[in-house]
Amino acid sequence: MKYYYTEVVVNPDSGYRDPAKLDNGELVSAIGDLVGGVNVLTMDESIPANGRYVLACPDEQPTLDGWDEKTAEEVNVDYPGLVGG
């Protein structure tokens, strides 16, 4: 399992909040780049702008531009008990 922090964008087509990626310096939806089995563990609305998603991803998920890969321990420092708790 891999863990990522991603920025959040509002999808203009659906109106939903999507995990974001960087594309030529611009934040865009990463929905089309997600493999099956990606889970949103939490959405932290205290982060400026649109918030931050904490994702748990299968090992097959490639790291996308703008994503910050974290260990389970690092996630638990920021969000106590979120992983394995």
TIDO-813794 format. One record per residue (C-alpha): residue in one letter; x negated, y, z negated. Coordinates in steps of 0.25 Angstrom, whole numbers, padded with zeros to 4 digits, always signed. Layout:
BEGIN
aXYZ;...
# end
This chain:
BEGIN
m+0000+0000+0000;k-0005+0014+0003;y+0000+0027-0003;y+0001+0041+0003;y+0005+0055+0000;t+0011+0062+0012;e+0017+0075+0014;v+0032+0076+0017;v+0039+0082+0029;v+0053+0084+0032;n+0057+0077+0045;p+0063+0087+0054;d+0072+0076+0061;s+0077+0068+0049;g+0075+0079+0038;y+0069+0068+0029;r+0056+0070+0022;d+0045+0061+0028;p+0031+0058+0025;a+0022+0067+0033;k+0009+0066+0041;l+0000+0076+0047;d+0001+0077+0062;n-0008+0087+0068;g-0008+0095+0055;e+0007+0095+0054;l+0015+0087+0044;v+0025+0078+0051;s+0033+0066+0047;a+0026+0053+0046;i+0038+0044+0047;g+0034+0038+0060;d+0021+0034+0055;l+0025+0026+0043;v+0024+0011+0043;g+0035+0002+0036;g+0035+0001+0021;v+0031+0015+0018;n+0037+0020+0005;v+0039+0034-0001;l+0035+0032-0016;t+0039+0047-0019;m+0040+0061-0013;d+0034+0071-0021;e+0041+0084-0020;s+0032+0092-0029;i+0022+0092-0017;p+0023+0106-0010;a+0030+0106+0004;n+0038+0094+0006;g+0032+0085-0004;r+0024+0072-0004;y+0027+0058-0001;v+0020+0046-0008;l+0020+0034+0001;a+0017+0020-0001;c+0013+0014+0012;p+0010+0000+0017;d-0005-0002+0021;e-0001-0001+0036;q+0003+0013+0035;p-0008+0022+0041;t-0012+0035+0034;l-0006+0047+0041;d-0012+0060+0042;g-0009+0068+0030;w-0006+0056+0021;d-0014+0055+0008;e-0017+0041+0004;k-0016+0038-0010;t-0019+0025-0019;a-0008+0020-0028;e-0016+0026-0040;e-0017+0040-0034;v-0002+0040-0031;n+0001+0036-0046;v-0008+0047-0051;d+0001+0057-0043;y+0014+0049-0045;p+0012+0040-0058;g+0018+0026-0056;l+0023+0029-0042;v+0015+0017-0036;g+0016+0004-0044;g+0023+0010-0055;
# end
